[in-house]
Amino acid sequence: MQLEELKRKSIESRKKVIQYIYHAKAGHTGGSLSILDILNVLYNDVMNVSPENFDSNDRDRFIQSKGHSVEALYVVLADKGFFPEEDLLTMCQYNSPYIGHPTKSIPGIEQNTGGLGHGLPISAGAALAAKKDHSAVKVFTVLGDGEMAEGSNWEAMMFAAHYKLDNLCAILDYNKLQITAPNADVMGLEPIDQKLESFGWAVKHVDGHNLEELSNTFNNLPLVAGKPTFIIAHTTKGKGISYMENVLKWHHGVPSEEQYKLAMTELDEQLQKLETVLK
C-alpha cells in the first residue's frame, strides 16, 4: 500500500477507535491510539493474512499480547473485511463477542490475550512450529511496556534466542506510561536494548508513528539471520488527539460529548491537511 494511503488510513482508524469507544462507554483509549500505526502497517503493508487465507497454515500470524488495547485491533480487522464494521456498535454490550480483550471467537484473532505476559510465549511457540514445518510464515506480536515486568516474557526471549527464531518479531509499544504511573516509577526498563541484546535478540529503535520507517523495518526482517527481532517502537499514548497525548488518565477513558467532538474536529483537520499536501 502507498505511504499516502497508509497515512490516511491511520487518521481514519483513529476516528473509528474514538467513535466506538465513545459509543461503548468503555475502552483503553490511550494505548489503542499508540499502537494503531503499527497495526496499520503490519496488516496493510507487511503481513500475508486476510479473511481469504485465515484458515491456511501459510498465513502470517499476529498476536496482540497487549490485549487491553483491542479497540485498535478491532478497527483494523474490520477494515480488512474480517467482519462487518457495524458489528463494533455492539462493543462491550451485553452478549456481544466484542469484549474488552481479544478472543478467538472474533474472525481474524489468533489467540485469546489480555493476561499480560502471554503473547510472546505463544508467538515463540508459533514461530518454532513454522520453523519445524519449513514454512515461510512470520510471527508478529505487540507488547506493552508495562507488560515487560512479567517474567514469562523473559523466559520466552531465552527460548526464542535458543531456537534461533528469526521468523519472530516482537514489537514494544514504548509509550512509557502504564495504568498507575510512568514506567520509570513503577518498574524501570532501561537499558532495555542492552537487556534484550544480552538475551540474544537483534534490536532496533524506531519511531512508532513513522509509517515509512515502520514499513521499511518490517519488510526487511530479520534484522540478523538466526536471531529473533525486537523492535522498540517509541510511541505516544493517546497519539493524534492533543488533550490525550502523554496524559496518564487516558490509559482507560471515555471522552465526554465535548471531548468527543473536539477529538473528531482535530482528526478531521489532520485529514484535511493530509489531503492538501497530497494535491
Salt bridges, closest charged atoms under 4 A:
GLU5 OE1 - ARG8 NH1 2.54
ASP37 OD2 - ARG14 NH2 2.84
ASP37 OD2 - HIS209 ND1 2.75
ASP79 OD2 - LYS9 NZ 2.81
GLU85 OE1 - LYS16 NZ 3.07
GLU110 OE2 - ARG59 NE 2.84
ASP166 OD1 - LYS131 NZ 2.47
ASP173 OD2 - LYS66 NZ 2.32
ASP193 OD2 - HIS205 NE2 3.02
GLU257 OE2 - LYS261 NZ 3.26
ASP268 OD1 - LYS15 NZ 2.59
GLU275 OE2 - ARG8 NE 2.76
